[in-house]
């Protein structure tokens, strides 16, 4: 099993309603654990941007703008993923 499979399966058990970010499988780093909010997927934002550069041929600036507008800016509800900057 891949790291993505391990994390997504564990998350599915904790919160079957949790949403994953399509196309960013390599950037999935874990999930949240909080008694006051649902468990949700957590992605590394820098890795997401690197995926856009590599996969879609965007420049770094284009990828950052696309990510900001289309991923960070897309509200999909309380079960949507979070993105961390490390």
mmCIF file as gemmi writes it, N, C-alpha and C atoms, coordinates in Angstrom:
data_model
loop_
_atom_site.group_PDB
_atom_site.id
_atom_site.type_symbol
_atom_site.label_atom_id
_atom_site.label_alt_id
_atom_site.label_comp_id
_atom_site.label_asym_id
_atom_site.label_entity_id
_atom_site.label_seq_id
_atom_site.pdbx_PDB_ins_code
_atom_site.Cartn_x
_atom_site.Cartn_y
_atom_site.Cartn_z
_atom_site.occupancy
_atom_site.B_iso_or_equiv
_atom_site.pdbx_formal_charge
_atom_site.auth_seq_id
_atom_site.auth_asym_id
_atom_site.pdbx_PDB_model_num
ATOM 1 N N . UNK Axp A 1 ? 0.833 -1.192 0 1 0 ? 1 A 1
ATOM 2 C CA . UNK Axp A 1 ? 0 0 0 1 0 ? 1 A 1
ATOM 3 C C . UNK Axp A 1 ? 0.87 1.245 0 1 0 ? 1 A 1
ATOM 4 N N . UNK Axp A 2 ? 0.378 2.279 -0.634 1 0 ? 2 A 1
ATOM 5 C CA . UNK Axp A 2 ? 1.108 3.537 -0.657 1 0 ? 2 A 1
ATOM 6 C C . UNK Axp A 2 ? 0.752 4.371 0.578 1 0 ? 2 A 1
ATOM 7 N N . UNK Axp A 3 ? 1.546 5.381 0.812 1 0 ? 3 A 1
ATOM 8 C CA . UNK Axp A 3 ? 1.273 6.305 1.92 1 0 ? 3 A 1
ATOM 9 C C . UNK Axp A 3 ? -0.105 6.939 1.742 1 0 ? 3 A 1
ATOM 10 N N . UNK Axp A 4 ? -0.425 7.34 0.51 1 0 ? 4 A 1
ATOM 11 C CA . UNK Axp A 4 ? -1.735 7.913 0.223 1 0 ? 4 A 1
ATOM 12 C C . UNK Axp A 4 ? -2.842 6.935 0.616 1 0 ? 4 A 1
ATOM 13 N N . UNK Axp A 5 ? -2.706 5.682 0.228 1 0 ? 5 A 1
ATOM 14 C CA . UNK Axp A 5 ? -3.715 4.672 0.556 1 0 ? 5 A 1
ATOM 15 C C . UNK Axp A 5 ? -3.868 4.515 2.061 1 0 ? 5 A 1
ATOM 16 N N . UNK Axp A 6 ? -2.745 4.451 2.774 1 0 ? 6 A 1
ATOM 17 C CA . UNK Axp A 6 ? -2.793 4.302 4.234 1 0 ? 6 A 1
ATOM 18 C C . UNK Axp A 6 ? -3.535 5.46 4.887 1 0 ? 6 A 1
ATOM 19 N N . UNK Axp A 7 ? -3.175 6.673 4.502 1 0 ? 7 A 1
ATOM 20 C CA . UNK Axp A 7 ? -3.785 7.862 5.106 1 0 ? 7 A 1
ATOM 21 C C . UNK Axp A 7 ? -5.255 7.967 4.719 1 0 ? 7 A 1
ATOM 22 N N . UNK Axp A 8 ? -5.563 7.792 3.455 1 0 ? 8 A 1
ATOM 23 C CA . UNK Axp A 8 ? -6.956 7.959 3.006 1 0 ? 8 A 1
ATOM 24 C C . UNK Axp A 8 ? -7.863 6.88 3.595 1 0 ? 8 A 1
ATOM 25 N N . UNK Axp A 9 ? -7.365 5.673 3.783 1 0 ? 9 A 1
ATOM 26 C CA . UNK Axp A 9 ? -8.177 4.617 4.394 1 0 ? 9 A 1
ATOM 27 C C . UNK Axp A 9 ? -8.433 4.899 5.868 1 0 ? 9 A 1
ATOM 28 N N . UNK Axp A 10 ? -7.404 5.348 6.588 1 0 ? 10 A 1
ATOM 29 C CA . UNK Axp A 10 ? -7.586 5.695 8 1 0 ? 10 A 1
ATOM 30 C C . UNK Axp A 10 ? -8.574 6.845 8.132 1 0 ? 10 A 1
ATOM 31 N N . UNK Axp A 11 ? -8.453 7.842 7.278 1 0 ? 11 A 1
ATOM 32 C CA . UNK Axp A 11 ? -9.355 8.99 7.31 1 0 ? 11 A 1
ATOM 33 C C . UNK Axp A 11 ? -10.783 8.567 6.995 1 0 ? 11 A 1
ATOM 34 N N . UNK Axp A 12 ? -10.971 7.679 6.035 1 0 ? 12 A 1
ATOM 35 C CA . UNK Axp A 12 ? -12.306 7.214 5.669 1 0 ? 12 A 1
ATOM 36 C C . UNK Axp A 12 ? -13.003 6.519 6.841 1 0 ? 12 A 1
ATOM 37 N N . UNK Axp A 13 ? -12.235 5.845 7.665 1 0 ? 13 A 1
ATOM 38 C CA . UNK Axp A 13 ? -12.811 5.199 8.851 1 0 ? 13 A 1
ATOM 39 C C . UNK Axp A 13 ? -13.234 6.234 9.89 1 0 ? 13 A 1
ATOM 40 N N . UNK Axp A 14 ? -12.426 7.285 10.037 1 0 ? 14 A 1
ATOM 41 C CA . UNK Axp A 14 ? -12.713 8.327 11.024 1 0 ? 14 A 1
ATOM 42 C C . UNK Axp A 14 ? -13.818 9.277 10.579 1 0 ? 14 A 1
ATOM 43 N N . UNK Axp A 15 ? -13.839 9.585 9.289 1 0 ? 15 A 1
ATOM 44 C CA . UNK Axp A 15 ? -14.826 10.512 8.737 1 0 ? 15 A 1
ATOM 45 C C . UNK Axp A 15 ? -15.126 10.127 7.292 1 0 ? 15 A 1
ATOM 46 N N . UNK Axp A 16 ? -16.141 9.316 7.086 1 0 ? 16 A 1
ATOM 47 C CA . UNK Axp A 16 ? -16.491 8.898 5.727 1 0 ? 16 A 1
ATOM 48 C C . UNK Axp A 16 ? -16.869 10.06 4.806 1 0 ? 16 A 1
ATOM 49 N N . UNK Axp A 17 ? -17.178 11.216 5.382 1 0 ? 17 A 1
ATOM 50 C CA . UNK Axp A 17 ? -17.564 12.39 4.598 1 0 ? 17 A 1
ATOM 51 C C . UNK Axp A 17 ? -16.364 13.262 4.215 1 0 ? 17 A 1
ATOM 52 N N . UNK Axp A 18 ? -15.17 12.931 4.698 1 0 ? 18 A 1
ATOM 53 C CA . UNK Axp A 18 ? -13.981 13.737 4.409 1 0 ? 18 A 1
ATOM 54 C C . UNK Axp A 18 ? -13.699 13.747 2.916 1 0 ? 18 A 1
ATOM 55 N N . UNK Axp A 19 ? -13.368 14.938 2.403 1 0 ? 19 A 1
ATOM 56 C CA . UNK Axp A 19 ? -13.081 15.103 0.983 1 0 ? 19 A 1
ATOM 57 C C . UNK Axp A 19 ? -11.574 15.136 0.743 1 0 ? 19 A 1
ATOM 58 N N . UNK Axp A 20 ? -11.158 14.583 -0.382 1 0 ? 20 A 1
ATOM 59 C CA . UNK Axp A 20 ? -9.757 14.601 -0.779 1 0 ? 20 A 1
ATOM 60 C C . UNK Axp A 20 ? -9.583 15.55 -1.955 1 0 ? 20 A 1
ATOM 61 N N . UNK Axp A 21 ? -8.39 16.09 -2.11 1 0 ? 21 A 1
ATOM 62 C CA . UNK Axp A 21 ? -8.085 17.012 -3.203 1 0 ? 21 A 1
ATOM 63 C C . UNK Axp A 21 ? -7.57 16.206 -4.395 1 0 ? 21 A 1
ATOM 64 N N . UNK Axp A 22 ? -8.38 16.081 -5.415 1 0 ? 22 A 1
ATOM 65 C CA . UNK Axp A 22 ? -8.014 15.306 -6.608 1 0 ? 22 A 1
ATOM 66 C C . UNK Axp A 22 ? -6.743 15.844 -7.252 1 0 ? 22 A 1
ATOM 67 N N . UNK Axp A 23 ? -5.871 14.931 -7.603 1 0 ? 23 A 1
ATOM 68 C CA . UNK Axp A 23 ? -4.649 15.298 -8.304 1 0 ? 23 A 1
ATOM 69 C C . UNK Axp A 23 ? -3.479 15.637 -7.401 1 0 ? 23 A 1
ATOM 70 N N . UNK Axp A 24 ? -3.724 15.687 -6.101 1 0 ? 24 A 1
ATOM 71 C CA . UNK Axp A 24 ? -2.657 16.045 -5.165 1 0 ? 24 A 1
ATOM 72 C C . UNK Axp A 24 ? -2.305 14.878 -4.229 1 0 ? 24 A 1
ATOM 73 N N . UNK Axp A 25 ? -2.452 13.662 -4.709 1 0 ? 25 A 1
ATOM 74 C CA . UNK Axp A 25 ? -2.203 12.482 -3.881 1 0 ? 25 A 1
ATOM 75 C C . UNK Axp A 25 ? -0.806 12.488 -3.252 1 0 ? 25 A 1
ATOM 76 N N . UNK Axp A 26 ? 0.195 12.931 -4.005 1 0 ? 26 A 1
ATOM 77 C CA . UNK Axp A 26 ? 1.574 12.941 -3.509 1 0 ? 26 A 1
ATOM 78 C C . UNK Axp A 26 ? 1.797 13.987 -2.419 1 0 ? 26 A 1
ATOM 79 N N . UNK Axp A 27 ? 0.868 14.912 -2.255 1 0 ? 27 A 1
ATOM 80 C CA . UNK Axp A 27 ? 1.01 15.979 -1.264 1 0 ? 27 A 1
ATOM 81 C C . UNK Axp A 27 ? 0.225 15.703 0.02 1 0 ? 27 A 1
ATOM 82 N N . UNK Axp A 28 ? -0.521 14.603 0.073 1 0 ? 28 A 1
ATOM 83 C CA . UNK Axp A 28 ? -1.277 14.264 1.28 1 0 ? 28 A 1
ATOM 84 C C . UNK Axp A 28 ? -0.301 13.88 2.382 1 0 ? 28 A 1
ATOM 85 N N . UNK Axp A 29 ? -0.368 14.585 3.51 1 0 ? 29 A 1
ATOM 86 C CA . UNK Axp A 29 ? 0.582 14.334 4.602 1 0 ? 29 A 1
ATOM 87 C C . UNK Axp A 29 ? -0.065 13.741 5.843 1 0 ? 29 A 1
ATOM 88 N N . UNK Axp A 30 ? -1.386 13.779 5.917 1 0 ? 30 A 1
ATOM 89 C CA . UNK Axp A 30 ? -2.046 13.221 7.096 1 0 ? 30 A 1
ATOM 90 C C . UNK Axp A 30 ? -3.48 13.701 7.201 1 0 ? 30 A 1
ATOM 91 N N . UNK Axp A 31 ? -3.978 13.7 8.445 1 0 ? 31 A 1
ATOM 92 C CA . UNK Axp A 31 ? -5.332 14.177 8.699 1 0 ? 31 A 1
ATOM 93 C C . UNK Axp A 31 ? -5.377 14.82 10.071 1 0 ? 31 A 1
ATOM 94 N N . UNK Axp A 32 ? -6.41 15.632 10.285 1 0 ? 32 A 1
ATOM 95 C CA . UNK Axp A 32 ? -6.548 16.328 11.558 1 0 ? 32 A 1
ATOM 96 C C . UNK Axp A 32 ? -7.125 15.397 12.609 1 0 ? 32 A 1
ATOM 97 N N . UNK Axp A 33 ? -6.875 15.753 13.847 1 0 ? 33 A 1
ATOM 98 C CA . UNK Axp A 33 ? -7.433 15.016 14.966 1 0 ? 33 A 1
ATOM 99 C C . UNK Axp A 33 ? -7.855 16.042 16.009 1 0 ? 33 A 1
ATOM 100 N N . UNK Axp A 34 ? -9.171 16.237 16.122 1 0 ? 34 A 1
ATOM 101 C CA . UNK Axp A 34 ? -9.693 17.259 17.003 1 0 ? 34 A 1
ATOM 102 C C . UNK Axp A 34 ? -11.081 16.826 17.437 1 0 ? 34 A 1
ATOM 103 N N . UNK Axp A 35 ? -11.367 16.858 18.723 1 0 ? 35 A 1
ATOM 104 C CA . UNK Axp A 35 ? -12.669 16.418 19.208 1 0 ? 35 A 1
ATOM 105 C C . UNK Axp A 35 ? -13.796 17.393 18.89 1 0 ? 35 A 1
ATOM 106 N N . UNK Axp A 36 ? -13.457 18.608 18.454 1 0 ? 36 A 1
ATOM 107 C CA . UNK Axp A 36 ? -14.467 19.626 18.228 1 0 ? 36 A 1
ATOM 108 C C . UNK Axp A 36 ? -14.771 19.863 16.747 1 0 ? 36 A 1
ATOM 109 N N . UNK Axp A 37 ? -14.047 19.204 15.861 1 0 ? 37 A 1
ATOM 110 C CA . UNK Axp A 37 ? -14.227 19.363 14.427 1 0 ? 37 A 1
ATOM 111 C C . UNK Axp A 37 ? -14.064 17.996 13.767 1 0 ? 37 A 1
ATOM 112 N N . UNK Axp A 38 ? -14.633 17.824 12.591 1 0 ? 38 A 1
ATOM 113 C CA . UNK Axp A 38 ? -14.455 16.533 11.916 1 0 ? 38 A 1
ATOM 114 C C . UNK Axp A 38 ? -13.003 16.325 11.473 1 0 ? 38 A 1
ATOM 115 N N . UNK Axp A 39 ? -12.605 15.07 11.413 1 0 ? 39 A 1
ATOM 116 C CA . UNK Axp A 39 ? -11.288 14.731 10.864 1 0 ? 39 A 1
ATOM 117 C C . UNK Axp A 39 ? -11.301 15.068 9.378 1 0 ? 39 A 1
ATOM 118 N N . UNK Axp A 40 ? -10.27 15.767 8.907 1 0 ? 40 A 1
ATOM 119 C CA . UNK Axp A 40 ? -10.179 16.098 7.484 1 0 ? 40 A 1
ATOM 120 C C . UNK Axp A 40 ? -8.755 15.859 6.993 1 0 ? 40 A 1
ATOM 121 N N . UNK Axp A 41 ? -8.626 15.719 5.689 1 0 ? 41 A 1
ATOM 122 C CA . UNK Axp A 41 ? -7.327 15.502 5.057 1 0 ? 41 A 1
ATOM 123 C C . UNK Axp A 41 ? -6.459 16.751 5.186 1 0 ? 41 A 1
ATOM 124 N N . UNK Axp A 42 ? -5.152 16.529 5.296 1 0 ? 42 A 1
ATOM 125 C CA . UNK Axp A 42 ? -4.192 17.631 5.373 1 0 ? 42 A 1
ATOM 126 C C . UNK Axp A 42 ? -3.149 17.433 4.274 1 0 ? 42 A 1
ATOM 127 N N . UNK Axp A 43 ? -2.933 18.495 3.492 1 0 ? 43 A 1
ATOM 128 C CA . UNK Axp A 43 ? -1.982 18.474 2.385 1 0 ? 43 A 1
ATOM 129 C C . UNK Axp A 43 ? -0.885 19.502 2.618 1 0 ? 43 A 1
ATOM 130 N N . UNK Axp A 44 ? 0.286 19.223 2.081 1 0 ? 44 A 1
ATOM 131 C CA . UNK Axp A 44 ? 1.401 20.161 2.093 1 0 ? 44 A 1
ATOM 132 C C . UNK Axp A 44 ? 1.215 21.11 0.906 1 0 ? 44 A 1
ATOM 133 N N . UNK Axp A 45 ? 0.992 22.394 1.198 1 0 ? 45 A 1
ATOM 134 C CA . UNK Axp A 45 ? 0.71 23.368 0.152 1 0 ? 45 A 1
ATOM 135 C C . UNK Axp A 45 ? 1.862 23.511 -0.837 1 0 ? 45 A 1
ATOM 136 N N . UNK Axp A 46 ? 3.099 23.504 -0.34 1 0 ? 46 A 1
ATOM 137 C CA . UNK Axp A 46 ? 4.256 23.638 -1.238 1 0 ? 46 A 1
ATOM 138 C C . UNK Axp A 46 ? 4.35 22.453 -2.196 1 0 ? 46 A 1
ATOM 139 N N . UNK Axp A 47 ? 4.015 21.271 -1.702 1 0 ? 47 A 1
ATOM 140 C CA . UNK Axp A 47 ? 4.025 20.092 -2.574 1 0 ? 47 A 1
ATOM 141 C C . UNK Axp A 47 ? 2.922 20.183 -3.62 1 0 ? 47 A 1
ATOM 142 N N . UNK Axp A 48 ? 1.78 20.741 -3.253 1 0 ? 48 A 1
ATOM 143 C CA . UNK Axp A 48 ? 0.692 20.925 -4.225 1 0 ? 48 A 1
ATOM 144 C C . UNK Axp A 48 ? 1.145 21.849 -5.349 1 0 ? 48 A 1
ATOM 145 N N . UNK Axp A 49 ? 1.816 22.924 -4.993 1 0 ? 49 A 1
ATOM 146 C CA . UNK Axp A 49 ? 2.306 23.872 -5.994 1 0 ? 49 A 1
ATOM 147 C C . UNK Axp A 49 ? 3.35 23.2 -6.887 1 0 ? 49 A 1
ATOM 148 N N . UNK Axp A 50 ? 4.228 22.414 -6.288 1 0 ? 50 A 1
ATOM 149 C CA . UNK Axp A 50 ? 5.246 21.696 -7.068 1 0 ? 50 A 1
ATOM 150 C C . UNK Axp A 50 ? 4.588 20.719 -8.049 1 0 ? 50 A 1
ATOM 151 N N . UNK Axp A 51 ? 3.491 20.102 -7.64 1 0 ? 51 A 1
ATOM 152 C CA . UNK Axp A 51 ? 2.767 19.194 -8.534 1 0 ? 51 A 1
ATOM 153 C C . UNK Axp A 51 ? 2.219 19.962 -9.728 1 0 ? 51 A 1
ATOM 154 N N . UNK Axp A 52 ? 1.658 21.136 -9.49 1 0 ? 52 A 1
ATOM 155 C CA . UNK Axp A 52 ? 1.137 21.952 -10.593 1 0 ? 52 A 1
ATOM 156 C C . UNK Axp A 52 ? 2.239 22.356 -11.562 1 0 ? 52 A 1
ATOM 157 N N . UNK Axp A 53 ? 3.407 22.684 -11.037 1 0 ? 53 A 1
ATOM 158 C CA . UNK Axp A 53 ? 4.538 23.063 -11.89 1 0 ? 53 A 1
ATOM 159 C C . UNK Axp A 53 ? 4.966 21.865 -12.737 1 0 ? 53 A 1
ATOM 160 N N . UNK Axp A 54 ? 5.159 20.73 -12.089 1 0 ? 54 A 1
ATOM 161 C CA . UNK Axp A 54 ? 5.651 19.528 -12.779 1 0 ? 54 A 1
ATOM 162 C C . UNK Axp A 54 ? 4.607 18.925 -13.713 1 0 ? 54 A 1
ATOM 163 N N . UNK Axp A 55 ? 3.405 18.733 -13.208 1 0 ? 55 A 1
ATOM 164 C CA . UNK Axp A 55 ? 2.365 18.038 -13.965 1 0 ? 55 A 1
ATOM 165 C C . UNK Axp A 55 ? 1.757 18.901 -15.076 1 0 ? 55 A 1
ATOM 166 N N . UNK Axp A 56 ? 1.519 20.171 -14.762 1 0 ? 56 A 1
ATOM 167 C CA . UNK Axp A 56 ? 0.784 21.029 -15.691 1 0 ? 56 A 1
ATOM 168 C C . UNK Axp A 56 ? 1.657 22.035 -16.424 1 0 ? 56 A 1
ATOM 169 N N . UNK Axp A 57 ? 2.957 22.017 -16.143 1 0 ? 57 A 1
ATOM 170 C CA . UNK Axp A 57 ? 3.869 22.904 -16.847 1 0 ? 57 A 1
ATOM 171 C C . UNK Axp A 57 ? 3.721 24.372 -16.498 1 0 ? 57 A 1
ATOM 172 N N . UNK Axp A 58 ? 3.158 24.66 -15.348 1 0 ? 58 A 1
ATOM 173 C CA . UNK Axp A 58 ? 3 26.053 -14.931 1 0 ? 58 A 1
ATOM 174 C C . UNK Axp A 58 ? 4.321 26.594 -14.398 1 0 ? 58 A 1
ATOM 175 N N . UNK Axp A 59 ? 4.476 27.895 -14.474 1 0 ? 59 A 1
ATOM 176 C CA . UNK Axp A 59 ? 5.601 28.525 -13.781 1 0 ? 59 A 1
ATOM 177 C C . UNK Axp A 59 ? 5.262 28.512 -12.292 1 0 ? 59 A 1
ATOM 178 N N . UNK Axp A 60 ? 6.239 28.776 -11.454 1 0 ? 60 A 1
ATOM 179 C CA . UNK Axp A 60 ? 6.004 28.824 -10.006 1 0 ? 60 A 1
ATOM 180 C C . UNK Axp A 60 ? 4.929 29.871 -9.679 1 0 ? 60 A 1
ATOM 181 N N . UNK Axp A 61 ? 5.026 31.025 -10.296 1 0 ? 61 A 1
ATOM 182 C CA . UNK Axp A 61 ? 4.066 32.102 -10.046 1 0 ? 61 A 1
ATOM 183 C C . UNK Axp A 61 ? 2.658 31.708 -10.502 1 0 ? 61 A 1
ATOM 184 N N . UNK Axp A 62 ? 2.556 31.096 -11.674 1 0 ? 62 A 1
ATOM 185 C CA . UNK Axp A 62 ? 1.255 30.645 -12.173 1 0 ? 62 A 1
ATOM 186 C C . UNK Axp A 62 ? 0.659 29.593 -11.243 1 0 ? 62 A 1
ATOM 187 N N . UNK Axp A 63 ? 1.487 28.671 -10.798 1 0 ? 63 A 1
ATOM 188 C CA . UNK Axp A 63 ? 1.018 27.605 -9.912 1 0 ? 63 A 1
ATOM 189 C C . UNK Axp A 63 ? 0.536 28.165 -8.58 1 0 ? 63 A 1
ATOM 190 N N . UNK Axp A 64 ? 1.273 29.118 -8.02 1 0 ? 64 A 1
ATOM 191 C CA . UNK Axp A 64 ? 0.865 29.735 -6.754 1 0 ? 64 A 1
ATOM 192 C C . UNK Axp A 64 ? -0.482 30.446 -6.902 1 0 ? 64 A 1
ATOM 193 N N . UNK Axp A 65 ? -0.649 31.178 -8.008 1 0 ? 65 A 1
ATOM 194 C CA . UNK Axp A 65 ? -1.901 31.891 -8.233 1 0 ? 65 A 1
ATOM 195 C C . UNK Axp A 65 ? -3.051 30.91 -8.45 1 0 ? 65 A 1
ATOM 196 N N . UNK Axp A 66 ? -2.829 29.895 -9.274 1 0 ? 66 A 1
ATOM 197 C CA . UNK Axp A 66 ? -3.86 28.889 -9.532 1 0 ? 66 A 1
ATOM 198 C C . UNK Axp A 66 ? -4.259 28.198 -8.235 1 0 ? 66 A 1
ATOM 199 N N . UNK Axp A 67 ? -3.266 27.786 -7.447 1 0 ? 67 A 1
ATOM 200 C CA . UNK Axp A 67 ? -3.521 27.099 -6.186 1 0 ? 67 A 1
ATOM 201 C C . UNK Axp A 67 ? -4.318 27.986 -5.241 1 0 ? 67 A 1
ATOM 202 N N . UNK Axp A 68 ? -3.921 29.239 -5.137 1 0 ? 68 A 1
ATOM 203 C CA . UNK Axp A 68 ? -4.6 30.184 -4.248 1 0 ? 68 A 1
ATOM 204 C C . UNK Axp A 68 ? -6.065 30.374 -4.64 1 0 ? 68 A 1
ATOM 205 N N . UNK Axp A 69 ? -6.31 30.581 -5.915 1 0 ? 69 A 1
ATOM 206 C CA . UNK Axp A 69 ? -7.67 30.859 -6.372 1 0 ? 69 A 1
ATOM 207 C C . UNK Axp A 69 ? -8.551 29.617 -6.449 1 0 ? 69 A 1
ATOM 208 N N . UNK Axp A 70 ? -8.012 28.526 -6.967 1 0 ? 70 A 1
ATOM 209 C CA . UNK Axp A 70 ? -8.827 27.354 -7.291 1 0 ? 70 A 1
ATOM 210 C C . UNK Axp A 70 ? -8.808 26.246 -6.255 1 0 ? 70 A 1
ATOM 211 N N . UNK Axp A 71 ? -7.853 26.262 -5.367 1 0 ? 71 A 1
ATOM 212 C CA . UNK Axp A 71 ? -7.791 25.219 -4.35 1 0 ? 71 A 1
ATOM 213 C C . UNK Axp A 71 ? -8.054 25.82 -2.976 1 0 ? 71 A 1
ATOM 214 N N . UNK Axp A 72 ? -7.225 26.753 -2.552 1 0 ? 72 A 1
ATOM 215 C CA . UNK Axp A 72 ? -7.452 27.399 -1.257 1 0 ? 72 A 1
ATOM 216 C C . UNK Axp A 72 ? -8.768 28.169 -1.247 1 0 ? 72 A 1
ATOM 217 N N . UNK Axp A 73 ? -9.096 28.78 -2.356 1 0 ? 73 A 1
ATOM 218 C CA . UNK Axp A 73 ? -10.297 29.604 -2.442 1 0 ? 73 A 1
ATOM 219 C C . UNK Axp A 73 ? -11.587 28.842 -2.668 1 0 ? 73 A 1
ATOM 220 N N . UNK Axp A 74 ? -11.503 27.539 -2.82 1 0 ? 74 A 1
ATOM 221 C CA . UNK Axp A 74 ? -12.696 26.728 -3.083 1 0 ? 74 A 1
ATOM 222 C C . UNK Axp A 74 ? -13.24 26.172 -1.772 1 0 ? 74 A 1
ATOM 223 N N . UNK Axp A 75 ? -14.315 26.744 -1.272 1 0 ? 75 A 1
ATOM 224 C CA . UNK Axp A 75 ? -14.928 26.227 -0.044 1 0 ? 75 A 1
ATOM 225 C C . UNK Axp A 75 ? -15.813 25.045 -0.401 1 0 ? 75 A 1
ATOM 226 N N . UNK Axp A 76 ? -15.527 23.905 0.196 1 0 ? 76 A 1
ATOM 227 C CA . UNK Axp A 76 ? -16.297 22.693 -0.098 1 0 ? 76 A 1
ATOM 228 C C . UNK Axp A 76 ? -16.972 22.14 1.157 1 0 ? 76 A 1
ATOM 229 N N . UNK Axp A 77 ? -17.061 22.956 2.184 1 0 ? 77 A 1
ATOM 230 C CA . UNK Axp A 77 ? -17.736 22.538 3.409 1 0 ? 77 A 1
ATOM 231 C C . UNK Axp A 77 ? -16.766 22.133 4.506 1 0 ? 77 A 1
ATOM 232 N N . UNK Axp A 78 ? -17.333 21.791 5.644 1 0 ? 78 A 1
ATOM 233 C CA . UNK Axp A 78 ? -16.513 21.485 6.819 1 0 ? 78 A 1
ATOM 234 C C . UNK Axp A 78 ? -15.685 20.211 6.674 1 0 ? 78 A 1
ATOM 235 N N . UNK Axp A 79 ? -16.001 19.388 5.703 1 0 ? 79 A 1
ATOM 236 C CA . UNK Axp A 79 ? -15.246 18.152 5.486 1 0 ? 79 A 1
ATOM 237 C C . UNK Axp A 79 ? -14.162 18.31 4.425 1 0 ? 79 A 1
ATOM 238 N N . UNK Axp A 80 ? -13.972 19.532 3.95 1 0 ? 80 A 1
ATOM 239 C CA . UNK Axp A 80 ? -12.946 19.804 2.954 1 0 ? 80 A 1
ATOM 240 C C . UNK Axp A 80 ? -11.56 19.743 3.545 1 0 ? 80 A 1
ATOM 241 N N . UNK Axp A 81 ? -10.562 19.535 2.7 1 0 ? 81 A 1
ATOM 242 C CA . UNK Axp A 81 ? -9.174 19.405 3.174 1 0 ? 81 A 1
ATOM 243 C C . UNK Axp A 81 ? -8.594 20.732 3.667 1 0 ? 81 A 1
ATOM 244 N N . UNK Axp A 82 ? -7.556 20.595 4.467 1 0 ? 82 A 1
ATOM 245 C CA . UNK Axp A 82 ? -6.76 21.737 4.92 1 0 ? 82 A 1
ATOM 246 C C . UNK Axp A 82 ? -5.395 21.657 4.256 1 0 ? 82 A 1
ATOM 247 N N . UNK Axp A 83 ? -4.746 22.806 4.135 1 0 ? 83 A 1
ATOM 248 C CA . UNK Axp A 83 ? -3.431 22.886 3.511 1 0 ? 83 A 1
ATOM 249 C C . UNK Axp A 83 ? -2.486 23.585 4.461 1 0 ? 83 A 1
ATOM 250 N N . UNK Axp A 84 ? -1.332 22.979 4.705 1 0 ? 84 A 1
ATOM 251 C CA . UNK Axp A 84 ? -0.348 23.554 5.623 1 0 ? 84 A 1
ATOM 252 C C . UNK Axp A 84 ? 0.873 24.023 4.862 1 0 ? 84 A 1
ATOM 253 N N . UNK Axp A 85 ? 1.486 25.072 5.385 1 0 ? 85 A 1
ATOM 254 C CA . UNK Axp A 85 ? 2.739 25.597 4.855 1 0 ? 85 A 1
ATOM 255 C C . UNK Axp A 85 ? 3.804 25.25 5.887 1 0 ? 85 A 1
ATOM 256 N N . UNK Axp A 86 ? 4.8 24.52 5.479 1 0 ? 86 A 1
ATOM 257 C CA . UNK Axp A 86 ? 5.844 24.136 6.439 1 0 ? 86 A 1
ATOM 258 C C . UNK Axp A 86 ? 7.191 24.658 6.002 1 0 ? 86 A 1
